[in-house]
Amino acid sequence: MVGLLTLESKLCESLIRQRLKTCWIGKTLKVVDECVSTNDIARIMAEDGAPHGLVVIAESQTAGRGRLGRPWFSPKGGIWLSILTRPPKWFHFLDSLPLVGALAIAKPLAEQWNIDAKVRWPNDVVVGRRKIGGVLVEAKARGNELDFAILGLGINANVETSKIGAISRTATSVLSILGKEVKREDLIPAILFEMERNFESLGGSADVDLEGLLTNLDGSRGSRVKVRTSGAELEGVVDSYEGLSRIRILTWDGITPVETNAVLSVDYQVD
Ligand code: BTN
């Protein structure tokens, strides 16, 4: 039974370490059985001086959270992890990090697991219209300077979405799509490898064409969406991106650009 299998396949930390091909992400790695949120552990460790690139992974979270304070269902079998980043040069790109993180999830799912995964602004990974993963960026300032940023990545890997109830209409999982479990010890290193290259490319020291990748993996364009910002409520169709942190929405009044950091809520139409 699939439900029992998810409980049996516990994450193997040493396999993850062996398969990591990164230079700095995950060199300090902490795997825990259960926690409230991996972002909280990463923040506490960051305040204690943990290094840039720290990765915290949990088998399950008791109160995982998504963007805008929404709860994030995080049972055993999923991939729930946080990455700590410190270099100030990336902080100029803070508003791009949700999409850049989503690209690092969607690319290996598409290329190595043959799943039709796409990125949906501002931070979703979707298959069709159903969400399979998401990214939560939380940053801490010291005075006027940013001290660190934490990227929380959630992927519904070996999770049975039929059992999720309220979100089963809008969510999916690798298990549901492939009909079998994914080896998380392969998927996690693949995602962290892409994440590192994406980060380096933002800073100019690697050459991933992030905007090109976004064009290839985009799942937002043409979707009907309702967006609320502090100044406006828009309803329309996603038209195109402007860079990695701004989107253009086509409404009855024409094209309106929206900055990712101004967004209070985003709701895509579900069939
Ligand atoms: C979203 O789509 O709203 C973002 C979801 C982010 C979930 C991940 S799971 C690991 C990390 N810990 C959390 O509490 N949230 C993020």
py3Dmol code that shows the C-alpha trace and the ligand (Angstrom):
import py3Dmol

protein = """\
ATOM      1  CA  MET A   1       0.000   0.000   0.000  1.00  0.00           C
ATOM      2  CA  VAL A   2       1.291   3.423  -0.973  1.00  0.00           C
ATOM      3  CA  GLY A   3       0.295   4.939   2.370  1.00  0.00           C
ATOM      4  CA  LEU A   4       2.446   2.450   4.238  1.00  0.00           C
ATOM      5  CA  LEU A   5       5.335   2.839   1.828  1.00  0.00           C
ATOM      6  CA  THR A   6       5.579   6.543   2.550  1.00  0.00           C
ATOM      7  CA  LEU A   7       6.104   5.743   6.214  1.00  0.00           C
ATOM      8  CA  GLU A   8       8.718   3.077   5.541  1.00  0.00           C
ATOM      9  CA  SER A   9      11.024   5.082   3.241  1.00  0.00           C
ATOM     10  CA  LYS A  10      12.829   7.277   5.717  1.00  0.00           C
ATOM     11  CA  LEU A  11      15.275   9.855   4.384  1.00  0.00           C
ATOM     12  CA  CYS A  12      18.855   8.603   4.335  1.00  0.00           C
ATOM     13  CA  GLU A  13      21.135  11.497   5.299  1.00  0.00           C
ATOM     14  CA  SER A  14      24.359   9.789   4.243  1.00  0.00           C
ATOM     15  CA  LEU A  15      22.983   9.100   0.743  1.00  0.00           C
ATOM     16  CA  ILE A  16      22.011  12.750   0.372  1.00  0.00           C
ATOM     17  CA  ARG A  17      25.536  13.783   1.386  1.00  0.00           C
ATOM     18  CA  GLN A  18      27.081  11.289  -1.048  1.00  0.00           C
ATOM     19  CA  ARG A  19      24.978  12.493  -3.959  1.00  0.00           C
ATOM     20  CA  LEU A  20      25.369  16.232  -3.385  1.00  0.00           C
ATOM     21  CA  LYS A  21      27.350  17.802  -6.220  1.00  0.00           C
ATOM     22  CA  THR A  22      27.265  21.330  -4.841  1.00  0.00           C
ATOM     23  CA  CYS A  23      30.203  23.477  -3.736  1.00  0.00           C
ATOM     24  CA  TRP A  24      28.557  25.240  -0.804  1.00  0.00           C
ATOM     25  CA  ILE A  25      24.855  24.427  -0.491  1.00  0.00           C
ATOM     26  CA  GLY A  26      24.376  21.599   1.986  1.00  0.00           C
ATOM     27  CA  LYS A  27      27.996  21.368   3.114  1.00  0.00           C
ATOM     28  CA  THR A  28      26.455  21.888   6.539  1.00  0.00           C
ATOM     29  CA  LEU A  29      23.408  19.644   6.574  1.00  0.00           C
ATOM     30  CA  LYS A  30      20.945  18.933   9.346  1.00  0.00           C
ATOM     31  CA  VAL A  31      18.224  16.331   8.933  1.00  0.00           C
ATOM     32  CA  VAL A  32      15.545  16.130  11.614  1.00  0.00           C
ATOM     33  CA  ASP A  33      12.656  13.785  12.054  1.00  0.00           C
ATOM     34  CA  GLU A  34       9.974  16.305  12.939  1.00  0.00           C
ATOM     35  CA  CYS A  35       9.980  20.029  13.591  1.00  0.00           C
ATOM     36  CA  VAL A  36       7.597  22.971  13.589  1.00  0.00           C
ATOM     37  CA  SER A  37       9.178  24.481  10.466  1.00  0.00           C
ATOM     38  CA  THR A  38      12.615  24.004   8.893  1.00  0.00           C
ATOM     39  CA  ASN A  39      12.694  27.785   8.326  1.00  0.00           C
ATOM     40  CA  ASP A  40      12.559  28.249  12.107  1.00  0.00           C
ATOM     41  CA  ILE A  41      15.450  25.850  12.696  1.00  0.00           C
ATOM     42  CA  ALA A  42      17.488  27.534   9.963  1.00  0.00           C
ATOM     43  CA  ARG A  43      16.777  30.960  11.501  1.00  0.00           C
ATOM     44  CA  ILE A  44      17.831  29.852  14.995  1.00  0.00           C
ATOM     45  CA  MET A  45      21.003  28.266  13.591  1.00  0.00           C
ATOM     46  CA  ALA A  46      21.685  31.403  11.503  1.00  0.00           C
ATOM     47  CA  GLU A  47      21.432  33.560  14.615  1.00  0.00           C
ATOM     48  CA  ASP A  48      23.937  31.193  16.240  1.00  0.00           C
ATOM     49  CA  GLY A  49      26.371  31.766  13.366  1.00  0.00           C
ATOM     50  CA  ALA A  50      25.593  28.835  11.037  1.00  0.00           C
ATOM     51  CA  PRO A  51      27.365  29.191   7.678  1.00  0.00           C
ATOM     52  CA  HIS A  52      26.085  30.341   4.327  1.00  0.00           C
ATOM     53  CA  GLY A  53      24.669  27.296   2.550  1.00  0.00           C
ATOM     54  CA  LEU A  54      23.317  25.521   5.634  1.00  0.00           C
ATOM     55  CA  VAL A  55      20.489  23.151   4.676  1.00  0.00           C
ATOM     56  CA  VAL A  56      17.885  21.894   7.146  1.00  0.00           C
ATOM     57  CA  ILE A  57      15.614  19.036   6.066  1.00  0.00           C
ATOM     58  CA  ALA A  58      12.682  17.579   8.002  1.00  0.00           C
ATOM     59  CA  GLU A  59      10.763  14.353   7.519  1.00  0.00           C
ATOM     60  CA  SER A  60       7.657  16.244   8.613  1.00  0.00           C
ATOM     61  CA  GLN A  61       6.674  19.673   9.935  1.00  0.00           C
ATOM     62  CA  THR A  62       3.976  20.250  12.513  1.00  0.00           C
ATOM     63  CA  ALA A  63       3.282  23.840  11.426  1.00  0.00           C
ATOM     64  CA  GLY A  64       4.932  24.339   8.065  1.00  0.00           C
ATOM     65  CA  ARG A  65       4.015  27.679   6.565  1.00  0.00           C
ATOM     66  CA  GLY A  66       3.590  29.021   3.089  1.00  0.00           C
ATOM     67  CA  ARG A  67       3.642  32.498   1.665  1.00  0.00           C
ATOM     68  CA  LEU A  68       1.421  35.114   3.295  1.00  0.00           C
ATOM     69  CA  GLY A  69       1.210  33.063   6.494  1.00  0.00           C
ATOM     70  CA  ARG A  70      -0.792  30.242   4.944  1.00  0.00           C
ATOM     71  CA  PRO A  71      -0.389  26.791   6.521  1.00  0.00           C
ATOM     72  CA  TRP A  72       1.691  24.327   4.509  1.00  0.00           C
ATOM     73  CA  PHE A  73       0.691  20.697   4.894  1.00  0.00           C
ATOM     74  CA  SER A  74       3.975  18.809   5.517  1.00  0.00           C
ATOM     75  CA  PRO A  75       3.483  15.115   6.246  1.00  0.00           C
ATOM     76  CA  LYS A  76       6.127  12.384   6.047  1.00  0.00           C
ATOM     77  CA  GLY A  77       7.197  11.560   2.519  1.00  0.00           C
ATOM     78  CA  GLY A  78       7.505  15.149   1.297  1.00  0.00           C
ATOM     79  CA  ILE A  79      10.602  17.279   0.855  1.00  0.00           C
ATOM     80  CA  TRP A  80      10.622  20.099   3.365  1.00  0.00           C
ATOM     81  CA  LEU A  81      13.889  21.970   3.475  1.00  0.00           C
ATOM     82  CA  SER A  82      15.442  25.365   4.128  1.00  0.00           C
ATOM     83  CA  ILE A  83      18.607  26.939   2.760  1.00  0.00           C
ATOM     84  CA  LEU A  84      20.467  29.719   4.576  1.00  0.00           C
ATOM     85  CA  THR A  85      22.171  32.366   2.434  1.00  0.00           C
ATOM     86  CA  ARG A  86      24.320  35.213   3.649  1.00  0.00           C
ATOM     87  CA  PRO A  87      26.247  37.026   0.877  1.00  0.00           C
ATOM     88  CA  PRO A  88      24.978  40.581   0.551  1.00  0.00           C
ATOM     89  CA  LYS A  89      25.303  40.582  -3.247  1.00  0.00           C
ATOM     90  CA  TRP A  90      22.235  38.350  -3.545  1.00  0.00           C
ATOM     91  CA  PHE A  91      20.149  40.546  -1.332  1.00  0.00           C
ATOM     92  CA  HIS A  92      19.598  42.902  -4.268  1.00  0.00           C
ATOM     93  CA  PHE A  93      17.727  39.991  -5.783  1.00  0.00           C
ATOM     94  CA  LEU A  94      15.607  39.140  -2.766  1.00  0.00           C
ATOM     95  CA  ASP A  95      12.361  39.687  -4.695  1.00  0.00           C
ATOM     96  CA  SER A  96      13.508  37.271  -7.406  1.00  0.00           C
ATOM     97  CA  LEU A  97      14.365  34.454  -5.003  1.00  0.00           C
ATOM     98  CA  PRO A  98      10.876  32.855  -4.840  1.00  0.00           C
ATOM     99  CA  LEU A  99      10.856  32.353  -8.613  1.00  0.00           C
ATOM    100  CA  VAL A 100      14.523  31.420  -8.761  1.00  0.00           C
ATOM    101  CA  GLY A 101      13.863  28.775  -6.097  1.00  0.00           C
ATOM    102  CA  ALA A 102      10.798  27.518  -7.949  1.00  0.00           C
ATOM    103  CA  LEU A 103      12.905  27.134 -11.119  1.00  0.00           C
ATOM    104  CA  ALA A 104      15.392  24.973  -9.192  1.00  0.00           C
ATOM    105  CA  ILE A 105      12.527  22.642  -8.276  1.00  0.00           C
ATOM    106  CA  ALA A 106      10.758  22.588 -11.652  1.00  0.00           C
ATOM    107  CA  LYS A 107      13.845  21.993 -13.821  1.00  0.00           C
ATOM    108  CA  PRO A 108      14.962  18.616 -12.406  1.00  0.00           C
ATOM    109  CA  LEU A 109      11.352  17.449 -12.096  1.00  0.00           C
ATOM    110  CA  ALA A 110      10.884  18.213 -15.788  1.00  0.00           C
ATOM    111  CA  GLU A 111      14.241  17.089 -17.150  1.00  0.00           C
ATOM    112  CA  GLN A 112      15.092  14.128 -14.945  1.00  0.00           C
ATOM    113  CA  TRP A 113      11.714  12.848 -13.800  1.00  0.00           C
ATOM    114  CA  ASN A 114       9.796  13.697 -16.956  1.00  0.00           C
ATOM    115  CA  ILE A 115       7.088  15.541 -15.054  1.00  0.00           C
ATOM    116  CA  ASP A 116       5.465  18.494 -16.817  1.00  0.00           C
ATOM    117  CA  ALA A 117       6.410  20.852 -13.982  1.00  0.00           C
ATOM    118  CA  LYS A 118       6.146  24.596 -14.518  1.00  0.00           C
ATOM    119  CA  VAL A 119       6.763  27.695 -12.487  1.00  0.00           C
ATOM    120  CA  ARG A 120       3.846  29.953 -11.613  1.00  0.00           C
ATOM    121  CA  TRP A 121       4.435  33.475 -10.372  1.00  0.00           C
ATOM    122  CA  PRO A 122       5.255  34.383  -7.671  1.00  0.00           C
ATOM    123  CA  ASN A 123       6.536  31.203  -6.004  1.00  0.00           C
ATOM    124  CA  ASP A 124       4.665  28.102  -7.140  1.00  0.00           C
ATOM    125  CA  VAL A 125       5.689  24.944  -8.918  1.00  0.00           C
ATOM    126  CA  VAL A 126       2.681  23.476 -10.685  1.00  0.00           C
ATOM    127  CA  VAL A 127       1.701  20.572 -12.878  1.00  0.00           C
ATOM    128  CA  GLY A 128      -1.261  21.693 -14.931  1.00  0.00           C
ATOM    129  CA  ARG A 129      -3.102  23.918 -12.490  1.00  0.00           C
ATOM    130  CA  ARG A 130      -2.203  21.902  -9.436  1.00  0.00           C
ATOM    131  CA  LYS A 131       0.525  22.902  -7.062  1.00  0.00           C
ATOM    132  CA  ILE A 132       3.337  20.418  -6.476  1.00  0.00           C
ATOM    133  CA  GLY A 133       5.761  22.724  -4.670  1.00  0.00           C
ATOM    134  CA  GLY A 134       6.412  26.219  -3.418  1.00  0.00           C
ATOM    135  CA  VAL A 135       9.071  28.530  -2.039  1.00  0.00           C
ATOM    136  CA  LEU A 136       8.949  30.764   1.018  1.00  0.00           C
ATOM    137  CA  VAL A 137      11.665  33.408   1.417  1.00  0.00           C
ATOM    138  CA  GLU A 138      12.195  34.937   4.856  1.00  0.00           C
ATOM    139  CA  ALA A 139      14.895  37.496   5.563  1.00  0.00           C
ATOM    140  CA  LYS A 140      16.360  39.016   8.704  1.00  0.00           C
ATOM    141  CA  ALA A 141      17.678  42.566   8.852  1.00  0.00           C
ATOM    142  CA  ARG A 142      20.361  43.929  11.177  1.00  0.00           C
ATOM    143  CA  GLY A 143      19.868  47.684  11.327  1.00  0.00           C
ATOM    144  CA  ASN A 144      19.532  48.821   7.743  1.00  0.00           C
ATOM    145  CA  GLU A 145      21.365  45.814   6.376  1.00  0.00           C
ATOM    146  CA  LEU A 146      20.067  42.382   5.573  1.00  0.00           C
ATOM    147  CA  ASP A 147      21.773  39.793   7.724  1.00  0.00           C
ATOM    148  CA  PHE A 148      20.573  36.601   6.063  1.00  0.00           C
ATOM    149  CA  ALA A 149      17.818  35.156   3.912  1.00  0.00           C
ATOM    150  CA  ILE A 150      16.262  31.729   4.263  1.00  0.00           C
ATOM    151  CA  LEU A 151      14.676  29.941   1.335  1.00  0.00           C
ATOM    152  CA  GLY A 152      12.147  27.340   2.385  1.00  0.00           C
ATOM    153  CA  LEU A 153      11.381  24.797  -0.324  1.00  0.00           C
ATOM    154  CA  GLY A 154       8.384  22.494  -0.099  1.00  0.00           C
ATOM    155  CA  ILE A 155       7.799  19.673  -2.596  1.00  0.00           C
ATOM    156  CA  ASN A 156       4.919  17.220  -2.400  1.00  0.00           C
ATOM    157  CA  ALA A 157       7.105  14.244  -3.199  1.00  0.00           C
ATOM    158  CA  ASN A 158       5.811  10.945  -1.770  1.00  0.00           C
ATOM    159  CA  VAL A 159       2.601  12.421  -0.445  1.00  0.00           C
ATOM    160  CA  GLU A 160      -0.847  11.065  -1.227  1.00  0.00           C
ATOM    161  CA  THR A 161      -2.800  14.147  -2.233  1.00  0.00           C
ATOM    162  CA  SER A 162      -6.084  12.246  -2.209  1.00  0.00           C
ATOM    163  CA  LYS A 163      -5.747  12.208   1.561  1.00  0.00           C
ATOM    164  CA  ILE A 164      -5.160  15.919   1.901  1.00  0.00           C
ATOM    165  CA  GLY A 165      -8.848  16.860   1.869  1.00  0.00           C
ATOM    166  CA  ALA A 166      -9.201  20.618   1.546  1.00  0.00           C
ATOM    167  CA  ILE A 167      -6.282  21.085  -0.847  1.00  0.00           C
ATOM    168  CA  SER A 168      -6.638  17.893  -2.901  1.00  0.00           C
ATOM    169  CA  ARG A 169      -8.434  19.894  -5.604  1.00  0.00           C
ATOM    170  CA  THR A 170      -5.549  22.309  -6.025  1.00  0.00           C
ATOM    171  CA  ALA A 171      -2.518  20.179  -5.131  1.00  0.00           C
ATOM    172  CA  THR A 172      -0.703  17.228  -6.611  1.00  0.00           C
ATOM    173  CA  SER A 173       2.419  15.215  -5.790  1.00  0.00           C
ATOM    174  CA  VAL A 174       5.226  13.364  -7.495  1.00  0.00           C
ATOM    175  CA  LEU A 175       3.725  10.138  -6.143  1.00  0.00           C
ATOM    176  CA  SER A 176       0.324  10.870  -7.706  1.00  0.00           C
ATOM    177  CA  ILE A 177       1.861  11.757 -11.056  1.00  0.00           C
ATOM    178  CA  LEU A 178       4.418   8.962 -11.375  1.00  0.00           C
ATOM    179  CA  GLY A 179       2.307   6.381  -9.589  1.00  0.00           C
ATOM    180  CA  LYS A 180       5.349   5.391  -7.563  1.00  0.00           C
ATOM    181  CA  GLU A 181       7.649   6.897  -4.985  1.00  0.00           C
ATOM    182  CA  VAL A 182      10.490   9.153  -6.021  1.00  0.00           C
ATOM    183  CA  LYS A 183      13.858   8.541  -4.379  1.00  0.00           C
ATOM    184  CA  ARG A 184      14.134  11.715  -2.350  1.00  0.00           C
ATOM    185  CA  GLU A 185      17.882  11.125  -1.920  1.00  0.00           C
ATOM    186  CA  ASP A 186      18.155  11.733  -5.697  1.00  0.00           C
ATOM    187  CA  LEU A 187      15.677  14.594  -6.001  1.00  0.00           C
ATOM    188  CA  ILE A 188      17.038  16.663  -3.089  1.00  0.00           C
ATOM    189  CA  PRO A 189      20.647  16.794  -4.429  1.00  0.00           C
ATOM    190  CA  ALA A 190      19.320  17.568  -7.928  1.00  0.00           C
ATOM    191  CA  ILE A 191      17.289  20.523  -6.611  1.00  0.00           C
ATOM    192  CA  LEU A 192      20.148  21.827  -4.461  1.00  0.00           C
ATOM    193  CA  PHE A 193      22.518  21.613  -7.441  1.00  0.00           C
ATOM    194  CA  GLU A 194      20.151  23.740  -9.563  1.00  0.00           C
ATOM    195  CA  MET A 195      19.609  26.115  -6.669  1.00  0.00           C
ATOM    196  CA  GLU A 196      23.337  26.724  -6.323  1.00  0.00           C
ATOM    197  CA  ARG A 197      23.758  27.395 -10.050  1.00  0.00           C
ATOM    198  CA  ASN A 198      20.775  29.747 -10.010  1.00  0.00           C
ATOM    199  CA  PHE A 199      22.164  31.666  -7.041  1.00  0.00           C
ATOM    200  CA  GLU A 200      25.582  31.916  -8.664  1.00  0.00           C
ATOM    201  CA  SER A 201      23.957  33.170 -11.842  1.00  0.00           C
ATOM    202  CA  LEU A 202      22.144  35.929  -9.971  1.00  0.00           C
ATOM    203  CA  GLY A 203      25.526  37.003  -8.584  1.00  0.00           C
ATOM    204  CA  GLY A 204      27.147  36.768 -12.030  1.00  0.00           C
ATOM    205  CA  SER A 205      29.485  33.830 -11.324  1.00  0.00           C
ATOM    206  CA  ALA A 206      27.545  31.151 -13.246  1.00  0.00           C
ATOM    207  CA  ASP A 207      25.784  31.354 -16.543  1.00  0.00           C
ATOM    208  CA  VAL A 208      22.272  29.989 -16.204  1.00  0.00           C
ATOM    209  CA  ASP A 209      20.038  32.147 -18.380  1.00  0.00           C
ATOM    210  CA  LEU A 210      17.407  32.552 -15.678  1.00  0.00           C
ATOM    211  CA  GLU A 211      15.007  34.593 -17.777  1.00  0.00           C
ATOM    212  CA  GLY A 212      15.301  32.076 -20.625  1.00  0.00           C
ATOM    213  CA  LEU A 213      14.697  29.219 -18.201  1.00  0.00           C
ATOM    214  CA  LEU A 214      11.674  31.054 -16.875  1.00  0.00           C
ATOM    215  CA  THR A 215      10.326  31.432 -20.402  1.00  0.00           C
ATOM    216  CA  ASN A 216      10.719  27.675 -20.979  1.00  0.00           C
ATOM    217  CA  LEU A 217       9.259  26.623 -17.664  1.00  0.00           C
ATOM    218  CA  ASP A 218       6.594  29.288 -17.271  1.00  0.00           C
ATOM    219  CA  GLY A 219       3.146  28.131 -16.280  1.00  0.00           C
ATOM    220  CA  SER A 220       1.651  31.552 -15.490  1.00  0.00           C
ATOM    221  CA  ARG A 221       1.112  33.187 -18.842  1.00  0.00           C
ATOM    222  CA  GLY A 222      -2.474  33.116 -20.008  1.00  0.00           C
ATOM    223  CA  SER A 223      -3.805  32.134 -16.580  1.00  0.00           C
ATOM    224  CA  ARG A 224      -6.655  34.040 -15.002  1.00  0.00           C
ATOM    225  CA  VAL A 225      -5.593  35.559 -11.721  1.00  0.00           C
ATOM    226  CA  LYS A 226      -6.784  37.863  -8.946  1.00  0.00           C
ATOM    227  CA  VAL A 227      -4.025  39.881  -7.298  1.00  0.00           C
ATOM    228  CA  ARG A 228      -4.292  42.122  -4.262  1.00  0.00           C
ATOM    229  CA  THR A 229      -1.585  44.651  -3.445  1.00  0.00           C
ATOM    230  CA  SER A 230      -1.677  47.328  -0.753  1.00  0.00           C
ATOM    231  CA  GLY A 231      -2.943  49.817  -3.318  1.00  0.00           C
ATOM    232  CA  ALA A 232      -5.114  47.797  -5.678  1.00  0.00           C
ATOM    233  CA  GLU A 233      -7.110  44.701  -6.515  1.00  0.00           C
ATOM    234  CA  LEU A 234      -6.625  43.412 -10.025  1.00  0.00           C
ATOM    235  CA  GLU A 235      -8.397  40.721 -11.933  1.00  0.00           C
ATOM    236  CA  GLY A 236      -7.096  39.667 -15.308  1.00  0.00           C
ATOM    237  CA  VAL A 237      -4.816  37.401 -17.259  1.00  0.00           C
ATOM    238  CA  VAL A 238      -1.073  37.012 -16.760  1.00  0.00           C
ATOM    239  CA  ASP A 239       0.546  38.578 -19.806  1.00  0.00           C
ATOM    240  CA  SER A 240       4.325  38.333 -19.358  1.00  0.00           C
ATOM    241  CA  TYR A 241       7.220  38.823 -16.984  1.00  0.00           C
ATOM    242  CA  GLU A 242       9.423  41.873 -16.644  1.00  0.00           C
ATOM    243  CA  GLY A 243      12.645  40.367 -15.323  1.00  0.00           C
ATOM    244  CA  LEU A 244      12.309  37.951 -12.412  1.00  0.00           C
ATOM    245  CA  SER A 245      10.437  40.083  -9.917  1.00  0.00           C
ATOM    246  CA  ARG A 246       7.732  41.848 -11.880  1.00  0.00           C
ATOM    247  CA  ILE A 247       4.760  40.577 -13.850  1.00  0.00           C
ATOM    248  CA  ARG A 248       2.352  42.247 -16.262  1.00  0.00           C
ATOM    249  CA  ILE A 249      -1.338  41.586 -15.863  1.00  0.00           C
ATOM    250  CA  LEU A 250      -3.815  42.271 -18.627  1.00  0.00           C
ATOM    251  CA  THR A 251      -7.048  43.726 -17.241  1.00  0.00           C
ATOM    252  CA  TRP A 252     -10.003  45.529 -18.850  1.00  0.00           C
ATOM    253  CA  ASP A 253      -8.056  48.745 -18.248  1.00  0.00           C
ATOM    254  CA  GLY A 254      -4.926  47.559 -20.049  1.00  0.00           C
ATOM    255  CA  ILE A 255      -1.607  46.173 -18.856  1.00  0.00           C
ATOM    256  CA  THR A 256      -0.684  46.697 -15.198  1.00  0.00           C
ATOM    257  CA  PRO A 257       2.784  45.784 -13.911  1.00  0.00           C
ATOM    258  CA  VAL A 258       2.902  44.239 -10.423  1.00  0.00           C
ATOM    259  CA  GLU A 259       6.007  43.943  -8.254  1.00  0.00           C
ATOM    260  CA  THR A 260       6.334  40.618  -6.450  1.00  0.00           C
ATOM    261  CA  ASN A 261       7.169  42.355  -3.178  1.00  0.00           C
ATOM    262  CA  ALA A 262       3.949  44.411  -3.291  1.00  0.00           C
ATOM    263  CA  VAL A 263       1.686  41.382  -3.422  1.00  0.00           C
ATOM    264  CA  LEU A 264      -0.677  40.630  -0.538  1.00  0.00           C
ATOM    265  CA  SER A 265      -2.506  37.752  -2.183  1.00  0.00           C
ATOM    266  CA  VAL A 266      -2.623  35.883  -5.484  1.00  0.00           C
ATOM    267  CA  ASP A 267      -5.445  33.566  -6.458  1.00  0.00           C
ATOM    268  CA  TYR A 268      -5.396  31.617  -9.685  1.00  0.00           C
ATOM    269  CA  GLN A 269      -8.642  30.417 -11.172  1.00  0.00           C
ATOM    270  CA  VAL A 270      -9.126  26.702 -10.652  1.00  0.00           C
ATOM    271  CA  ASP A 271     -11.316  24.766 -13.078  1.00  0.00           C
TER     272      ASP A 271
END
"""
ligand_1 = """\
16
BTN
C 4.238 28.498 -0.631
O 4.022 27.976 -1.718
O 3.399 29.230 -0.097
C 5.566 28.263 0.032
C 5.643 26.921 0.700
C 6.971 26.709 1.392
C 6.970 25.472 2.248
C 8.347 25.182 2.780
S 8.479 23.573 3.474
C 10.033 23.973 4.114
C 9.953 25.383 4.646
N 9.429 25.404 5.981
C 8.256 26.000 6.057
O 7.570 26.144 7.104
N 7.873 26.434 4.849
C 8.859 26.124 3.849
"""
view = py3Dmol.view(width=600, height=400)
view.addModel(protein, "pdb")
view.setStyle({"model": 0}, {"cartoon": {"style": "trace"}})
view.addModel(ligand_1, "xyz")
view.setStyle({"model": 1}, {"stick": {}})
view.zoomTo()
view.show()
